[in-house]
Amino acid sequence: MSVLHEVVIGTDDACRDDASGNDVSGLLQSTLVPTICESGDSGPHVAEQPLLVEVEDQVKYIRELLHNGGVPIEAKDVELIRRIADQLDQIYYWAVEEGGTFSREPSVLAQCEVPNLLIACTMTRRPRLVVSALSIMRHLLRHEQAGSHIFAEAEKAAAGGDAVVQLYEGDGFYGLIAGVMGRYAGLLELQTEAIAVACEAARFDIESILESAVISHVLSALQRHGENSAVQKEGVRLFSILVDIERADAVGCTSVTGFSNHPVYDRNNSMPTPTAVIFSHIGVVVSFVLQAVDAHMSNVEVKRNAVHFLRRCASYPVNISEMLVSGAYSLLLRALPHSLLLPDVFAELVETISAFVPLLDSLQRRGLALAIRRVLLESASPFHLSFCAALIVRLLEERKEHLPTEGAMASTPINESLRLLKDTKLAYSNLITLRDDDLSTFLADVSLPQLLCHAGDKFGDEDETLRQLVGRTVRLLAPSLR
């Protein structure tokens, strides 16, 4: 009968099976993902919160190591740093459970002053200990009570003297994160963990993080480590989280740290300006996100978070022209055929692209039609076909709204019209007459109606939405069909 063995994850402890005697310590990964062990007939192991006395003993032992007899820990104390990091791995395991499974339960780690211990590890200025502390904070911040304790401990530590203040770059917890990122700008792992901590901490006080130096340090990290997918993933994820947080929710409220928020108000409607509008009009956030997704198009998380960020920005009409100039539309169009295996990303891509349709010129609309045609040729999924049909309807209806009326055409003097015709230079095309700017004819020439009708015949009985969209598209294209 197999027996449960207690293992401190991330250390050199080995887990041996009594039956075979095989050492399976090699299976323990540095990612510290908790595993489920089975014990005979008792079923799978269920996660449980640690005992208070167990956590207190662990914290006490780590504090003794950090104290080091009153001597500051130096870079040469390699063995001591390794021992502390190994002991912090057990805290990490508990933090993962508390931030996930027990996020709605009272925080045992907060009661045992783990947040204070993590701030103390950060103050040692030893990169390995700082990384370990940040990785634990990332999970503890998912727990409301533990997260508020981390913010409070960071505020207390800021008054600890000149040596401590030098590590801060601003006020409070965000000042600490900014200081750490600025001090260790060249360390990839530390930058990644610091940005991940900022992602989790953003929901506590959106105003403070926008006013802090964290954003500028994240942008610097994205630029400095442009080839590292981990840094790019966390950086883009931070911005996708920030644009989801409604700043209006903070008006008249108090943050978990006890300090009031001071949002910037829009003079026209006395409401705080949305973060998506700020990022689109001020700074280089949109450009950096576009660079990240362009360089890491094959990374699913980078693409997913970048598309979500751009969709949120494009949901505000005031941002569309700025985003079009920045090159967001062209990048989204390139990503469309490469997102067929990611339904959620594909849906957000189509929604974002549709927001740009009113500002597209005739050639851009034809380019969009060709991209849709490529998707129709490569995919046989009713899901993709429905979105493509909806996008074509959007193209046709938007064009219909902007066609000149008969009165407007009659208002142009005849002599002026003749002069314009005389000065117009015709360009040869083996497919369409560019001068006519007839989108309906172009769609018919590239066989889009046939492709849609084929999709409707094949999947129309199963998908009513697709059938309706195909019928609507055919009605709009009817005048141009021969």
N, C-alpha and C positions, 0 to 999 in steps of 0.2 A: 504494500500500500504506500502510495506517494505521500510525503509529508511536506507541509509548508516550511520554507526556510526564510528567515528574515535577512534581507540584503540592504545595505546602504548603497543606493543607486549612485553611480558615478565614481565609486572608489574601487579599490583593488579586491574587495570582498568577492569571493566566488560562491556560486550556488551549485551545489553538488546533488545529484540525484542518488538516493540510497540504493536504488535497484541496479543502476549501471555504473555508478561511481564516476561518471563523466563530468568534467569541468565545463560548465556552460557560461563561464564568466565572459567569454568573448561575445556573447549575445547581448551584453549590456552596452547600450549605445550612449554616446555623449548627449543625445537629444533628451535623455531622461524621460522617455515616455513610459508611464506606468503600465505594467503588464498584469494580466489576470492569471493567477495561479489556481490550479484545481487541487483539492485535497480529498482523494479517495471518492467516497460517495456523498460528500457534503456539498458538492456543487461548486460553482465558480466563486472566487474570493470577491467579497463586496467591500468597496472602499469605505473606510471609517476614519473619522477625525482622530488625530492623535490625542493622547492624554495630556492634560496640562503639565503634570510633573515631568512627562517625557520631553515636552518642548522646552520647559524651563531648564532642565538639565543640559540639553543640547545648547541652548542659548548661553548658559553660564559657562560652559566649557569653551565656546567660541570667544566669549568676552575675555577669558583668561589668556587665550592665545593672542588676541588682539592687543591686550595690555602689554604683553612681552616684558614684564618687569619694569614698566615705565619707560622703556626705550622704544622710540619710533621704529616701525618696521621699515627696513631699507630694501633696496632692490636686490642686494646680495643675499638676503635671508630667503633663499629659494625653498628650502625644506619647510620652513615655517609657513610661507605663503601657500605651498602645496597642501599642507595639513589643514589650514583654514579653509581653502577652497573645497577640499574633500568633505569637510564637515558641513559646509554651506550647501552641498549637494543634497543632503537630507532635508534641509529647510526648503530647498527648491521643490522636492517631491511633495512635501506637505502643502506648499504654496499652490502647486498645480491642482491638487485636490480641492483646496479651499476656494480657489478662484473659479473652479468649474463645478464640481459636484456639490460643494457646500457653500455656494455663493449667497444663498439666502439664510444661512445659519449664522449665529454669532461667531465672530472670528476668534479662534483659539490663538492664532499666531499674534494677533494684535494684543490680546490680553497678556501674552508673555513677552511683550516689548520687542518683537521681531522687527517692526519698522525702525525703532531706534537703533537696533543692531545693524540694519542695512545701511542707514545713514552713516554709522560709524565706520563700516567697511568702505564706503565711498570716500570718507575723509582720509583714509590711509594713503590714497593716491598711488596705490599699487594696481596697475592695470588689470591683472588677473582677478583681484578681489573686487574691483569696481565692476568688471563684467559679470561676475557671479552675483553681486548685489543687484545689478540692474535686471538680470534675468529673473530673479526672484520678485523684484518690484513689478515686473511686467504682468505676472500672474496675480499678485496680491491686489493690484489696482482694479482687477475685475470684481473684487469684493468691496462693496460700498464702505463697510466699517473699516476694513484694513486700509483701504485707499485713503480715507480721511485721516487716519493715524499717520500715514506716510507724509501727507501734506503738513500735518501739524508738527511732526518731528523735524522736517526740513526747515520750517519757520523757526523752531527753537535753536537749531544748529547754526542758523545764520548769525546769531548773537554770541557765538562762541569765541570771538577774538579775531585778530588780524589774519592769522594763518588760515582760519576757516573762511573768512570773508573773501580772501583772495581766490578761493575756488568757485565762488558764486559769481554769476554774470547777470545780475538782476535780483529781483525779490522772490522769495519763496522757493517752492519746489521747482518751478520752471526755470528760475535763475540757476538752481543747482544743475539741472540737466543741461542748460546752455553752457555753463562753466565747464562741465565734464566734456561736452562735445568740442568746445574750443581748445581745451587743454590737450586732448588726445585726438586731434583731427586726423592723424595718419593711421590710426588703428581701426582696421575694418570691422572686426568683431565687436569692438566697443561702440563704434558708430551705429552699427546695426541694432544692437541692444538698446542704445539710448533713443533711437528713433522709434523702436517698438514700444518703449516706455511712454514716449510722448503720445503715441497712438492711443494707448489705454488711458492716459491722464487727460486727454483733450476734453472728454465729456464732463470732467469735474468743474472746469472753469474756462470756458471758451474765450472769454475776454482777455484773461491773463496770458494765455498761450499766444494769442494774436499780438499782444503788446510786448511779449518777451523776445529774446534773441534766438529762441529755438528755431523759428521758421528760417531765419537767415543761415543758421548753422546746418539745417537740413538741406537747404539749397546748395550750400558749399560742399556738403558731403556727396550730394548727387553729382555735382560737377567734378569733384576730385576723384571719386570712385565710380566713374561712368561705366566701367566694364564689369563691375561687380553686381550680379543680379540680386544678391541679398539686400544690399544697401538700396538699390533701385526699387525693389519690391516694397520695403518698409517705408521709403520716402513717399512713393506714390500712394501707398495705403493711408498714410497720414493725411494727405490732402483730400483723398476720397472720404475720409471720416470727417474732416473739418467742414466740408461743404454740406454734409448731411445734418450737422448740428444747427438747429434754429436758434439764432441769437436772440430772437424775441422772447424765448423761454426764460432768459436770464434777467429780463427787465423787472426791476423792483424786487428781485429775489436775492438771496444770499448764498454764496458758494459754500461747499462743505467745509472749507477751511475757516469759515466765519468772517470772511472779508467780502464786502459788497462788490458787485460787478459794476462797471461803468461803460456800457456799450455806446458806440458811436451812432448817433441818430441821423437819419435822413431828414433834411429840413422840410422836404415836400410832404412827407406823410408821417413824420414824427416816429418812425420805426427804425430800428437799427438796420444798417445796410447788410444784406446777406453776405456771408463769406464768399459765396460763389461769384458775386458781383465784384467784391474787392479783389479777388485773385485774378479775375478777367481783365480788370482795368488798371491795376496797380502792380508793379513788380514784374517778375519773370516766371511766376509759378506755372502758368499755362505752357510756356516755352519749354521749361524743364520737364514737365510731364510728357510733352510730345517727344522730346529727345529720348526720354527713358523708354517709352513704348516703342519708338522707332528702332532703338538699339537692341531691345529685348522683346521683339514681337513674338518669339517662340515661347516666352515665359508666360504661362497662363495667368498667374496672379498679377503680374505687372499689367498685362493687357486688360484683365477684368477690372482692376481698380482704376486704371487710366480711363477706360471707357465710361465707367460710372462717374468719375470726376467730370469728364467732358459733358456727359448727359445732364448732370446737375447744373453745370454752368450754362449749357445751351437752353435749359428750361426757362431762363430769364431772357426775354427778347432784347433787352438792352445790351446783352453780351454777344449777340450773334455776329454783328459786323466785326467786332474786335477779334473774335475767334476765327472768323473767316480769313482775316488778314494774317493771323498768326500761323495759318496752315493746318488748322485742326481738321477742316473738312477733307482735304486731300489725304491726310493720314487715315481718317476714318474710312474713307472709300477704299483705300488699299487694304485695310484690315478686314473689310466685309467678306471677301471670298475665303479668307483664312480662318474664319470663326464659325464655320458650319458645325463643328463638333462641340461647340460651347453654346447651347441654346440661350442661356441667360445673357451672355455677352452679345450674341447675334441680335437679340431683341432690343437691347440697349443701343447697339450700333444703329439699327434701323430707326429707332426713335430719335436719336441724336441727329442723324443725317436728315431726317424729315424736317427738323427745325431750321436747317440751312436752305431748304428748297426755295423760299421766297426771294432770297438774295442771289441765287445762282444765275449766271448768264446762260445763253443758249448752248454754248459748247460744254459747259459744266453739266447741264441737264442731260445732254447726249452722253457724256461720260458716265453719268449716274445710270442712264438707261442701259449702257453696255455692261456695267458692273452687275446690274440686276439680271441681265440676260445670262451672264456667266454663272450666277448662282442658280438660275433656273435650269441650266444645262448640266450642272454638277450635282444638284441635289434632287432627290425624289421624295423629300419629306414634306408632308402637308403643312408642318409648322413653318418651314422656310418659305414654301410657296405662298402661304397666306400673308406673311410679312412682305414678300416681294410684290404681291398684288396690291397690298395696301399702299406701298411706296409709289407704285405706278399711278394709282388713283390720286395720291397726293400731288404728284407731278402734273397730271392732267388738269386737276381742279385748280391748282395754283396758276397754271398757264391760262386757263379759261377766265379767271378773275382779272388777269392783267392784259387780256386782249383789248385793243382799242375799240371803242364803241363806234357805231356808224356816225353819230354826231361829231365825235372827235375827229374822225377821218375826213368828214365833210368840211370841218373848220379850217383845214389846211388849204391855203391858196393853191390854185392849179399851177400857176407859174412856179411856185416854190417846189411843188411836188415834181414838176418836170425837171427843174434844175438839180434836185437831189438825185433823180433817176439818171440824169446825164453824167453826174459826177461819180456815180457808183461804179466801182470796179468789180467785175464778176470774176469769181474764182472757180476753176474747173474742179469738179468732184465726180468720181465714178459711182458715188452712192446717193448723194443728195445735193440739192442746190442750197448752199449755205446762205445765200441772200434771202431765201424765202423764210427761213427760221420756222419751219413747220415741224413741230415736235411730233405731232400725230403721225405724219408721213414717215418720219424717221423711225418711230416705234414700229410701224407696219413694215418698213423695209428691213428691219433687223429681226423680223419674225416673232416679236414679243406677243402679239395676239394669238398666234398659233400655239406658242409654248404655253400660254395661260389656259387656252381652251383645252389643250391636251391634259393639263393638270386638273382642270375642272372635271373633265370626263372621267379621269382615273380616280380622283379622290373626292369628287363632289358629293357622292352619296354618303360618304363617311364624315365629311367636314362641311357643315352648312355655311360656316363663315367663309371658307374658301370659295364655295359655290357662289355666294352673294358677291364677293369681291371680284371674281372673274366676270360675272354678269355685268357688274357696274363698270368694269374696265372696258369691256367690249362695247357697251353702249356709248361710252365716251369716245372710243376710237372708231365707231361706226362710220362717221363721215369720210374718214381717210381710207377705209377698207375698200378694195376693189373686188 
